[in-house]
Amino acid sequence: MKKAHFLALTVAFALAACGEYSQVASYKPGSYQGKSDTRPWEGGKFAGDKAAWEASLASRNQNQNEYKRTN
């Protein structure tokens, strides 16, 4: 009985290993197939104003400055 279970498990694992397929992504050389990225200041509340985005980023960084918060 144990031998039959062992044999059945061995066959099941062997068949499972044979069913594996390649997981490598295929791509076309020289072309990007993903979604195009937008710049962070092009959408939302900044509407293309890079200077406002940079000012907002600098302000947020200063608010996270521990030295400034303690003094």
C-alpha positions in Angstrom: 0.0 0.0 0.0 2.8 2.4 0.9 4.6 1.5 -2.2 1.5 2.3 -4.3 1.2 5.7 -2.7 4.9 6.4 -3.2 4.7 5.4 -6.8 1.5 7.6 -7.4 3.2 10.6 -5.8 6.4 10.1 -7.8 4.4 9.9 -11.0 2.4 13.0 -10.1 5.5 15.0 -9.4 7.1 13.8 -12.6 4.1 14.8 -14.6 4.0 18.2 -12.9 7.6 18.9 -13.7 7.0 18.1 -17.4 4.2 20.6 -17.6 6.4 23.6 -16.8 6.8 26.2 -19.6 9.3 29.0 -20.1 8.5 32.2 -18.2 10.8 34.5 -20.2 9.2 37.6 -21.5 9.2 38.1 -25.2 9.9 41.5 -26.6 10.4 43.3 -29.9 14.0 44.7 -30.0 14.1 48.5 -30.3 10.6 49.2 -29.2 9.0 49.8 -25.8 5.8 47.9 -25.3 4.7 49.3 -22.0 2.6 52.3 -21.0 4.2 55.6 -21.6 5.2 57.6 -18.5 4.2 61.1 -17.8 6.3 63.6 -15.9 5.1 64.1 -12.3 4.2 67.8 -12.9 2.2 67.2 -16.0 -1.0 66.0 -14.3 -3.1 66.7 -11.3 -2.9 70.0 -9.5 0.3 71.3 -11.2 -1.0 71.1 -14.8 2.4 71.3 -16.4 3.9 73.9 -14.1 7.3 72.4 -13.2 8.4 75.3 -11.0 5.3 74.9 -8.8 5.9 71.1 -8.6 9.6 71.8 -7.6 8.5 74.3 -5.0 5.9 71.9 -3.5 8.6 69.2 -3.4 11.1 71.5 -1.6 8.4 72.5 0.9 7.5 68.9 1.6 11.1 68.0 2.1 11.6 70.9 4.6 8.5 69.8 6.5 10.2 66.4 6.9 13.5 67.9 8.2 13.9 66.8 11.8 16.4 69.5 12.6 14.1 72.3 11.5 11.2 70.8 13.4 13.1 70.6 16.7 14.6 74.1 16.6 
